[in-house]
Amino acid sequence: MREIELANWKDLSNRVDGIVKSFETIYKVKLRVDLEEIPLERLYPTEDFLENDKLALVFKKIVKENYDVPITVVNSGEDYFVLDGHHRAFIRKKLMHRTIKAHVLSFPEGKTYREILRLPLEDLRIKDVSPIEDPILKAWQRILFVVEHYEAIYNVPFYLSKEHVNLKDLIPTQSHVGKTQIDSIKKLLVPIVCIRGGGKYYILDGHARSLRAKELGLDSIETMILLPSEKINFGIVKTAASMGLQKLEDIKIME
């Protein structure tokens, strides 16, 4: 796996200064720079894709470490365009944050940023640029793959909400799990993934982790809930019912 350098508070000032100097040279103007909370709904990308490994790492750090280094954007009317921080902006949007901290570059009166197509952040593709070898980071990547998969099936954006879900409210969607897979889990480091239906939570990813939590005597488990942007009748709910799966105890543990 390649080495990934993320923006950090230590080098942030130099990072922003470099972008400002580059823009001032290109546009031959003096830009104003302000640190603001800007609305994610008015934020648009200037790149075509996101890098799979970097996105997984940013996702993990935002959820587990409250990673909140400001992005850098350029202002154009009421809109903002990302110059640095596409991965941070994308994840915060998926986690249903309404705003994000940003260094905002503003042109003087009479000058504007170039015309650019306004595409939603959630339309950015996730591109496989490098394989992920670390199993923990790979599990975070898998959450994003589940989101992509469901968006492709139902053709609507999905978002994520982190919750602690009671184990008794979990419904499995697969009937067998290997005992060695459960035993290999020493710590619960990555949330499971569920959809919600009828007051219950249907497991999309994380059956082994859920069973391990039960073995450890826990009452609940950290969960990422997939939330569609419009009401959906999930086919997997009917599938689980047809398989007779109603609780974790219905999963057969294979030796």
Backbone torsions as a table, in degrees:
resi	resn	phi	psi	omega
1	MET	NA	136.6	-178.1
2	ARG	-71.7	160.9	176.7
3	GLU	-81.1	132.5	-177.5
4	ILE	-112.5	126.3	177.3
5	GLU	-102.5	117.2	177.3
6	LEU	-99.7	151.3	174.9
7	ALA	-60.2	140.1	177.3
8	ASN	-137.4	166.4	-175.9
9	TRP	-63.3	-30.8	-175.9
10	LYS	-65.3	-42.6	-176.2
11	ASP	-102.7	8.2	-173.7
12	LEU	-61.5	-44.5	-177.6
13	SER	-59.0	-46.2	179.2
14	ASN	-65.3	-36.0	-179.5
15	ARG	-63.5	-46.9	-179.6
16	VAL	-67.7	-43.3	179.7
17	ASP	-58.2	-38.7	-179.9
18	GLY	-64.1	-40.2	178.5
19	ILE	-67.8	-42.7	-179.4
20	VAL	-61.2	-48.0	-178.7
21	LYS	-61.9	-39.7	179.2
22	SER	-63.3	-44.0	-179.7
23	PHE	-67.4	-41.0	-179.6
24	GLU	-65.0	-33.4	177.0
25	THR	-69.9	-44.3	-177.5
26	ILE	-67.5	-46.3	-173.2
27	TYR	-94.1	-8.1	179.0
28	LYS	54.9	48.9	177.4
29	VAL	-138.9	167.9	173.2
30	LYS	-102.5	121.6	-177.0
31	LEU	-96.1	148.1	171.2
32	ARG	-95.4	142.4	-180.0
33	VAL	-125.3	124.4	179.3
34	ASP	-130.2	142.7	174.0
35	LEU	-91.6	118.6	-174.6
36	GLU	-138.2	162.8	165.5
37	GLU	-93.6	118.4	-177.1
38	ILE	-114.7	152.2	-179.0
39	PRO	-73.6	130.5	179.7
40	LEU	-65.9	-25.6	-179.4
41	GLU	-71.1	-15.5	177.8
42	ARG	-105.3	15.4	-175.5
43	LEU	-106.6	133.4	-176.2
44	TYR	-129.8	147.6	-179.3
45	PRO	-79.6	158.6	171.6
46	THR	-118.9	4.9	175.6
47	GLU	-117.0	166.2	-174.5
48	ASP	-96.6	-20.8	-175.2
49	PHE	-152.8	167.6	175.9
50	LEU	-114.5	149.9	-178.9
51	GLU	-89.3	127.8	-171.7
52	ASN	-57.0	-46.3	-176.1
53	ASP	-71.4	-40.6	178.7
54	LYS	-66.3	-39.6	-179.9
55	LEU	-64.1	-42.2	178.6
56	ALA	-61.9	-41.4	-179.9
57	LEU	-66.9	-44.1	178.4
58	VAL	-62.7	-42.3	177.9
59	PHE	-57.0	-51.1	179.9
60	LYS	-58.6	-46.0	-175.7
61	LYS	-69.8	-35.1	178.5
62	ILE	-67.9	-43.9	-177.1
63	VAL	-73.2	-44.0	-172.4
64	LYS	-94.4	-25.9	-173.6
65	GLU	-122.5	5.7	-178.8
66	ASN	54.4	42.6	178.9
67	TYR	-62.6	116.6	-172.4
68	ASP	-139.7	35.4	176.4
69	VAL	-62.9	128.2	-177.5
70	PRO	-59.5	146.9	173.0
71	ILE	-85.3	175.6	175.1
72	THR	-121.4	131.4	-177.2
73	VAL	-135.7	164.0	172.6
74	VAL	-116.5	137.6	-177.8
75	ASN	-86.6	140.5	174.8
76	SER	-145.4	98.8	-174.6
77	GLY	65.2	-124.7	177.9
78	GLU	-92.2	0.8	-174.9
79	ASP	-106.8	164.6	179.2
80	TYR	-134.8	142.5	179.7
81	PHE	-120.7	131.0	-175.8
82	VAL	-72.2	126.1	174.0
83	LEU	-103.7	-32.9	178.6
84	ASP	-149.5	120.3	177.7
85	GLY	121.6	26.6	180.0
86	HIS	-58.1	-41.2	-177.4
87	HIS	-67.0	-41.7	177.8
88	ARG	-63.8	-43.6	-178.8
89	ALA	-65.3	-42.9	-179.1
90	PHE	-60.8	-47.4	-178.4
91	ILE	-65.6	-42.9	179.0
92	ARG	-62.5	-36.3	177.2
93	LYS	-65.9	-43.3	179.1
94	LYS	-64.3	-30.5	178.7
95	LEU	-86.5	9.1	173.3
96	MET	67.3	27.9	169.8
97	HIS	-71.4	147.1	-179.2
98	ARG	-92.5	-27.0	-178.0
99	THR	-134.2	169.5	176.1
100	ILE	-147.7	145.0	176.9
101	LYS	-74.2	134.7	-176.9
102	ALA	-148.9	143.9	164.9
103	HIS	-82.6	117.3	-174.3
104	VAL	-101.9	120.9	175.3
105	LEU	-91.4	125.1	-179.3
106	SER	-120.7	135.0	178.2
107	PHE	-79.6	152.0	174.5
108	PRO	-68.1	162.0	-178.6
109	GLU	-56.9	136.4	-179.8
110	GLY	92.0	-9.7	178.2
111	LYS	-119.9	144.5	-179.3
112	THR	-139.4	161.2	174.2
113	TYR	-69.9	155.1	-177.7
114	ARG	-59.6	153.8	176.1
115	GLU	-67.8	131.4	-178.3
116	ILE	-144.9	145.0	-179.1
117	LEU	-65.5	133.2	180.0
118	ARG	-92.0	101.3	179.6
119	LEU	-111.8	142.6	179.1
120	PRO	-61.9	144.8	176.7
121	LEU	-55.6	-38.9	-175.4
122	GLU	-70.5	-7.7	176.7
123	ASP	-83.9	-6.7	179.3
124	LEU	-64.0	134.0	176.8
125	ARG	-78.0	150.7	172.1
126	ILE	-102.2	117.0	-174.0
127	LYS	-105.7	133.9	176.6
128	ASP	-75.6	98.2	179.9
129	VAL	-99.1	-21.4	-178.5
130	SER	-159.0	136.8	177.1
131	PRO	-66.9	146.0	178.4
132	ILE	-101.7	121.2	-177.6
133	GLU	-95.6	-32.4	-178.8
134	ASP	-65.3	122.4	-175.3
135	PRO	-64.5	-31.8	179.4
136	ILE	-70.1	-47.2	179.1
137	LEU	-65.0	-34.5	178.4
138	LYS	-63.5	-36.3	178.4
139	ALA	-67.4	-36.3	175.5
140	TRP	-67.0	-38.9	176.6
141	GLN	-61.8	-38.2	-178.2
142	ARG	-62.0	-33.3	176.0
143	ILE	-59.6	-44.5	-179.6
144	LEU	-68.0	-33.1	176.3
145	PHE	-65.6	-38.5	177.4
146	VAL	-62.1	-42.5	177.0
147	VAL	-59.4	-49.8	179.0
148	GLU	-57.4	-43.7	-178.2
149	HIS	-60.9	-45.5	-178.3
150	TYR	-72.1	-32.4	175.0
151	GLU	-64.7	-37.8	179.0
152	ALA	-68.6	-38.5	-179.4
153	ILE	-67.0	-47.3	-171.6
154	TYR	-101.7	-6.7	174.6
155	ASN	58.9	37.3	173.9
156	VAL	-139.3	153.9	175.7
157	PRO	-66.8	144.4	173.7
158	PHE	-117.4	150.0	178.7
159	TYR	-126.6	173.4	-174.2
160	LEU	-126.7	138.9	175.6
161	SER	-130.5	126.1	179.6
162	LYS	-86.4	126.6	179.4
163	GLU	-141.4	162.4	167.8
164	HIS	-101.3	118.8	-174.5
165	VAL	-107.7	135.1	177.7
166	ASN	-65.6	135.8	-178.2
167	LEU	-60.0	-31.0	-179.0
168	LYS	-70.7	-14.0	179.6
169	ASP	-96.1	2.7	-179.5
170	LEU	-86.8	135.7	175.1
171	ILE	-115.3	121.9	178.5
172	PRO	-73.6	156.9	176.0
173	THR	-124.1	9.9	170.1
174	GLN	-136.1	147.8	-168.5
175	SER	-93.0	-17.3	-176.3
176	HIS	-132.7	143.7	172.7
177	VAL	-139.5	137.7	179.5
178	GLY	-74.5	139.6	-179.4
179	LYS	-63.5	-36.7	179.8
180	THR	-64.5	-32.9	178.0
181	GLN	-65.9	-40.4	179.0
182	ILE	-68.1	-45.8	-176.9
183	ASP	-65.4	-25.0	-178.1
184	SER	-73.9	-13.3	-178.0
185	ILE	-87.5	107.6	-179.7
186	LYS	-89.0	-38.1	178.6
187	LYS	-135.3	148.4	178.1
188	LEU	-90.2	95.0	-172.3
189	LEU	-104.4	-15.3	-175.7
190	VAL	-127.8	133.4	178.9
191	PRO	-62.4	150.8	168.7
192	ILE	-78.9	171.6	-179.5
193	VAL	-123.2	131.7	-178.4
194	CYS	-138.2	160.5	161.5
195	ILE	-111.0	158.5	-177.4
196	ARG	-106.8	138.8	177.5
197	GLY	-160.7	124.4	177.8
198	GLY	59.2	35.6	179.2
199	GLY	78.8	1.8	178.8
200	LYS	-115.2	167.5	-177.7
201	TYR	-124.0	118.4	-175.9
202	TYR	-94.8	121.7	-174.6
203	ILE	-73.9	123.1	174.5
204	LEU	-99.0	-33.0	179.6
205	ASP	-151.3	125.5	176.9
206	GLY	121.5	26.9	179.0
207	HIS	-61.8	-42.9	-179.2
208	ALA	-65.5	-40.9	177.8
209	ARG	-63.4	-38.6	179.2
210	SER	-64.5	-42.7	178.3
211	LEU	-67.8	-35.2	177.3
212	ARG	-66.2	-39.5	176.8
213	ALA	-60.4	-39.5	178.5
214	LYS	-65.0	-42.6	178.3
215	GLU	-62.1	-34.1	-179.0
216	LEU	-78.7	-2.3	178.3
217	GLY	79.7	19.4	179.2
218	LEU	-79.5	152.5	176.9
219	ASP	-92.6	-26.3	-175.7
220	SER	-141.7	170.4	-179.4
221	ILE	-143.7	144.8	178.2
222	GLU	-66.9	130.8	-171.1
223	THR	-137.0	140.4	168.4
224	MET	-98.9	117.0	179.8
225	ILE	-92.1	126.0	174.6
226	LEU	-80.7	123.8	-177.8
227	LEU	-120.4	114.4	178.4
228	PRO	-74.3	154.3	-179.4
229	SER	-75.5	-9.4	173.5
230	GLU	-146.2	162.9	-175.0
231	LYS	-63.9	134.1	-178.7
232	ILE	-135.1	139.2	170.2
233	ASN	-93.8	103.2	-173.3
234	PHE	-73.9	128.1	178.9
235	GLY	-64.1	-29.2	-176.6
236	ILE	-67.7	-22.4	175.6
237	VAL	-64.7	-45.7	177.4
238	LYS	-66.6	-36.8	179.5
239	THR	-62.5	-44.9	179.1
240	ALA	-61.8	-41.4	179.6
241	ALA	-64.5	-40.9	-179.1
242	SER	-67.3	-24.1	178.2
243	MET	-89.3	-0.9	-179.9
244	GLY	72.3	27.3	-178.6
245	LEU	-97.0	117.6	-177.1
246	GLN	-127.7	-17.9	-177.7
247	LYS	-157.4	166.3	-178.6
248	LEU	-57.6	-34.0	-177.8
249	GLU	-64.6	-14.7	178.8
250	ASP	-78.5	-10.9	178.2
251	ILE	-78.1	131.7	176.0
252	LYS	-88.0	127.3	179.0
253	ILE	-93.4	117.7	-174.8
254	MET	-92.7	131.5	178.3
255	GLU	-73.1	NA	NA
